[in-house]
């Protein structure tokens, strides 16, 4: 009888331990799922930010070229104005 009581006690403790372990595993799985979701959100955010940065870089290139073109045009116009002033002064 004593051996049977010990066996029942061990089985009870085993069930308790298994239950606690199952609960611990479930909690770990839940935390892993949350971490994976957070990582996915961070990845999506980074991809969006990288796309925006690339768009802005391209826009800066376009604006820089446009600015250089306008600067050249301004210099040409200033040169023409200067020439016209010199002609006008020469004619006077």
C-alpha beads as a LAMMPS data file, in Angstrom:
LAMMPS data file: protein, C-alpha beads

92 atoms
91 bonds

1 atom types
1 bond types

-500.0 500.0 xlo xhi
-500.0 500.0 ylo yhi
-500.0 500.0 zlo zhi

Masses

1 110.0

Atoms # bond

1 1 1 0.000 0.000 0.000
2 1 1 2.765 2.414 0.784
3 1 1 4.292 1.860 -2.661
4 1 1 0.933 2.537 -4.313
5 1 1 0.577 5.811 -2.375
6 1 1 4.048 6.912 -3.480
7 1 1 3.166 6.035 -7.080
8 1 1 -0.048 8.128 -6.899
9 1 1 1.897 11.006 -5.333
10 1 1 4.535 10.901 -8.104
11 1 1 1.853 10.797 -10.784
12 1 1 0.146 13.802 -9.214
13 1 1 3.428 15.708 -9.064
14 1 1 4.189 14.710 -12.666
15 1 1 0.818 16.088 -13.825
16 1 1 1.421 19.294 -11.898
17 1 1 4.916 19.647 -13.356
18 1 1 3.681 18.913 -16.889
19 1 1 0.894 21.452 -16.472
20 1 1 3.347 24.089 -15.243
21 1 1 5.743 23.297 -18.096
22 1 1 2.939 23.445 -20.672
23 1 1 1.858 26.812 -19.306
24 1 1 5.462 28.059 -19.426
25 1 1 5.876 26.857 -23.013
26 1 1 2.589 28.535 -23.989
27 1 1 3.721 31.819 -22.438
28 1 1 7.052 31.602 -24.263
29 1 1 5.280 30.878 -27.550
30 1 1 3.002 33.885 -27.005
31 1 1 5.997 36.118 -26.280
32 1 1 7.803 34.809 -29.368
33 1 1 4.740 35.551 -31.503
34 1 1 4.551 39.090 -30.113
35 1 1 8.292 39.598 -30.746
36 1 1 7.909 38.327 -34.320
37 1 1 4.992 40.694 -34.937
38 1 1 7.009 43.588 -33.538
39 1 1 9.982 42.654 -35.719
40 1 1 7.717 42.528 -38.778
41 1 1 6.346 45.979 -37.960
42 1 1 9.869 47.366 -37.542
43 1 1 10.927 45.826 -40.869
44 1 1 7.917 47.345 -42.644
45 1 1 8.636 50.715 -41.066
46 1 1 12.283 50.559 -42.137
47 1 1 11.335 49.583 -45.678
48 1 1 8.915 52.519 -45.839
49 1 1 11.557 54.886 -44.472
50 1 1 14.155 53.618 -46.937
51 1 1 11.739 54.161 -49.821
52 1 1 11.088 57.710 -48.615
53 1 1 14.815 58.394 -48.321
54 1 1 15.372 57.152 -51.876
55 1 1 12.522 59.343 -53.137
56 1 1 13.968 62.350 -51.346
57 1 1 17.458 61.642 -52.712
58 1 1 16.047 61.527 -56.225
59 1 1 14.138 64.732 -55.658
60 1 1 17.288 66.437 -54.362
61 1 1 19.165 65.316 -57.502
62 1 1 16.436 66.732 -59.736
63 1 1 16.303 69.989 -57.805
64 1 1 20.102 70.285 -57.779
65 1 1 20.230 69.831 -61.563
66 1 1 17.413 72.321 -62.030
67 1 1 19.205 74.786 -59.778
68 1 1 22.454 74.390 -61.761
69 1 1 20.588 74.875 -65.026
70 1 1 18.943 78.026 -63.716
71 1 1 22.258 79.273 -62.361
72 1 1 23.823 78.823 -65.814
73 1 1 20.887 80.606 -67.425
74 1 1 21.215 83.461 -64.929
75 1 1 24.927 83.775 -65.634
76 1 1 24.238 83.867 -69.378
77 1 1 21.606 86.542 -68.904
78 1 1 23.926 88.583 -66.694
79 1 1 26.621 88.300 -69.344
80 1 1 24.199 89.462 -72.053
81 1 1 23.062 92.373 -69.890
82 1 1 26.678 93.303 -69.301
83 1 1 27.379 93.175 -73.049
84 1 1 24.342 95.320 -73.763
85 1 1 25.437 97.834 -71.139
86 1 1 28.888 98.000 -72.720
87 1 1 27.373 98.535 -76.187
88 1 1 25.084 101.195 -74.824
89 1 1 27.973 102.948 -73.107
90 1 1 30.042 102.726 -76.281
91 1 1 27.250 104.206 -78.356
92 1 1 26.859 107.132 -75.990

Bonds

1 1 1 2
2 1 2 3
3 1 3 4
4 1 4 5
5 1 5 6
6 1 6 7
7 1 7 8
8 1 8 9
9 1 9 10
10 1 10 11
11 1 11 12
12 1 12 13
13 1 13 14
14 1 14 15
15 1 15 16
16 1 16 17
17 1 17 18
18 1 18 19
19 1 19 20
20 1 20 21
21 1 21 22
22 1 22 23
23 1 23 24
24 1 24 25
25 1 25 26
26 1 26 27
27 1 27 28
28 1 28 29
29 1 29 30
30 1 30 31
31 1 31 32
32 1 32 33
33 1 33 34
34 1 34 35
35 1 35 36
36 1 36 37
37 1 37 38
38 1 38 39
39 1 39 40
40 1 40 41
41 1 41 42
42 1 42 43
43 1 43 44
44 1 44 45
45 1 45 46
46 1 46 47
47 1 47 48
48 1 48 49
49 1 49 50
50 1 50 51
51 1 51 52
52 1 52 53
53 1 53 54
54 1 54 55
55 1 55 56
56 1 56 57
57 1 57 58
58 1 58 59
59 1 59 60
60 1 60 61
61 1 61 62
62 1 62 63
63 1 63 64
64 1 64 65
65 1 65 66
66 1 66 67
67 1 67 68
68 1 68 69
69 1 69 70
70 1 70 71
71 1 71 72
72 1 72 73
73 1 73 74
74 1 74 75
75 1 75 76
76 1 76 77
77 1 77 78
78 1 78 79
79 1 79 80
80 1 80 81
81 1 81 82
82 1 82 83
83 1 83 84
84 1 84 85
85 1 85 86
86 1 86 87
87 1 87 88
88 1 88 89
89 1 89 90
90 1 90 91
91 1 91 92
